[in-house]
Amino acid sequence: MSAYVAAAGGLGWIYYRRRRAVVEERRARERARLRKLRKKGKGKSRRAGAGQ
């Protein structure tokens, strides 16, 4: 029983870590994209730009 709990916990932890890494990487990429846009002076939100 304890082996099952340990295995399930270990697999759950690995899955959690992998999901967190994917989300973090996506956020970092988005931040880099926004930083690049701000450098070009296009840091306005899409919604603000849509009214023009």
Distance bins in CASP14 RR format, pairs under 12 A and 6 or more apart:
PFRMAT RR
TARGET T0000
AUTHOR 0000-0000-0000
RMODE 2
METHOD distances of the structure
MODEL  1
1 7 0 0 0 0 0 1 0 0 0 0 0
1 8 0 0 0 0 0 1 0 0 0 0 0
2 8 0 0 0 0 0 1 0 0 0 0 0
2 9 0 0 0 0 0 1 0 0 0 0 0
3 9 0 0 0 0 0 1 0 0 0 0 0
3 10 0 0 0 0 0 1 0 0 0 0 0
4 10 0 0 0 0 0 1 0 0 0 0 0
4 11 0 0 0 0 0 1 0 0 0 0 0
5 11 0 0 0 0 0 1 0 0 0 0 0
5 12 0 0 0 0 0 1 0 0 0 0 0
6 12 0 0 0 0 0 1 0 0 0 0 0
6 13 0 0 0 0 0 1 0 0 0 0 0
7 13 0 0 0 0 0 1 0 0 0 0 0
7 14 0 0 0 0 0 1 0 0 0 0 0
8 14 0 0 0 0 0 1 0 0 0 0 0
8 15 0 0 0 0 0 1 0 0 0 0 0
9 15 0 0 0 0 1 0 0 0 0 0 0
9 16 0 0 0 0 1 0 0 0 0 0 0
9 17 0 0 0 0 0 1 0 0 0 0 0
10 16 0 0 0 0 1 0 0 0 0 0 0
10 17 0 0 0 0 1 0 0 0 0 0 0
10 18 0 0 0 0 0 1 0 0 0 0 0
11 17 0 0 0 0 0 1 0 0 0 0 0
11 18 0 0 0 0 0 1 0 0 0 0 0
12 18 0 0 0 0 1 0 0 0 0 0 0
12 19 0 0 0 0 1 0 0 0 0 0 0
12 20 0 0 0 0 0 1 0 0 0 0 0
13 19 0 0 0 0 0 1 0 0 0 0 0
13 20 0 0 0 0 0 1 0 0 0 0 0
14 20 0 0 0 0 0 1 0 0 0 0 0
14 21 0 0 0 0 0 1 0 0 0 0 0
15 21 0 0 0 0 0 1 0 0 0 0 0
15 22 0 0 0 0 0 1 0 0 0 0 0
16 22 0 0 0 0 0 1 0 0 0 0 0
16 23 0 0 0 0 0 1 0 0 0 0 0
17 23 0 0 0 0 0 1 0 0 0 0 0
17 24 0 0 0 0 0 1 0 0 0 0 0
18 24 0 0 0 0 0 1 0 0 0 0 0
18 25 0 0 0 0 0 1 0 0 0 0 0
19 25 0 0 0 0 0 1 0 0 0 0 0
19 26 0 0 0 0 0 1 0 0 0 0 0
20 26 0 0 0 0 0 1 0 0 0 0 0
20 27 0 0 0 0 0 1 0 0 0 0 0
21 27 0 0 0 0 0 1 0 0 0 0 0
21 28 0 0 0 0 0 1 0 0 0 0 0
22 28 0 0 0 0 0 1 0 0 0 0 0
22 29 0 0 0 0 0 1 0 0 0 0 0
23 29 0 0 0 0 0 1 0 0 0 0 0
23 30 0 0 0 0 0 1 0 0 0 0 0
24 30 0 0 0 0 0 1 0 0 0 0 0
24 31 0 0 0 0 0 1 0 0 0 0 0
25 31 0 0 0 0 0 1 0 0 0 0 0
25 32 0 0 0 0 0 1 0 0 0 0 0
26 32 0 0 0 0 0 1 0 0 0 0 0
26 33 0 0 0 0 0 1 0 0 0 0 0
27 33 0 0 0 0 0 1 0 0 0 0 0
27 34 0 0 0 0 0 1 0 0 0 0 0
28 34 0 0 0 0 0 1 0 0 0 0 0
28 35 0 0 0 0 0 1 0 0 0 0 0
29 35 0 0 0 0 0 1 0 0 0 0 0
29 36 0 0 0 0 0 1 0 0 0 0 0
30 36 0 0 0 0 0 1 0 0 0 0 0
30 37 0 0 0 0 0 1 0 0 0 0 0
31 37 0 0 0 0 0 1 0 0 0 0 0
31 38 0 0 0 0 0 1 0 0 0 0 0
32 38 0 0 0 0 0 1 0 0 0 0 0
32 39 0 0 0 0 0 1 0 0 0 0 0
33 39 0 0 0 0 0 1 0 0 0 0 0
33 40 0 0 0 0 0 1 0 0 0 0 0
33 42 0 0 0 0 0 1 0 0 0 0 0
33 43 0 0 0 0 0 1 0 0 0 0 0
34 40 0 0 0 0 0 1 0 0 0 0 0
34 41 0 0 0 0 0 1 0 0 0 0 0
34 42 0 0 0 0 1 0 0 0 0 0 0
34 43 1 0 0 1 0 0 0 0 0 0 0
34 44 0 0 0 0 0 1 0 0 0 0 0
34 45 0 0 0 0 0 1 0 0 0 0 0
34 46 0 0 0 0 0 1 0 0 0 0 0
35 41 0 0 0 0 0 1 0 0 0 0 0
35 42 0 0 0 0 0 1 0 0 0 0 0
35 43 0 0 0 0 1 0 0 0 0 0 0
36 42 0 0 0 0 1 0 0 0 0 0 0
36 43 0 0 0 0 1 0 0 0 0 0 0
37 43 1 0 1 0 0 0 0 0 0 0 0
37 44 0 0 0 0 1 0 0 0 0 0 0
37 45 0 0 0 0 0 1 0 0 0 0 0
37 46 0 0 0 0 0 1 0 0 0 0 0
38 44 0 0 0 0 1 0 0 0 0 0 0
38 45 0 0 0 0 0 1 0 0 0 0 0
42 48 0 0 0 0 0 1 0 0 0 0 0
42 49 0 0 0 0 1 0 0 0 0 0 0
43 49 0 0 0 0 1 0 0 0 0 0 0
44 50 0 0 0 0 1 0 0 0 0 0 0
44 51 0 0 0 0 0 1 0 0 0 0 0
44 52 0 0 0 0 1 0 0 0 0 0 0
45 51 0 0 0 0 0 1 0 0 0 0 0
46 52 0 0 0 0 0 1 0 0 0 0 0
END
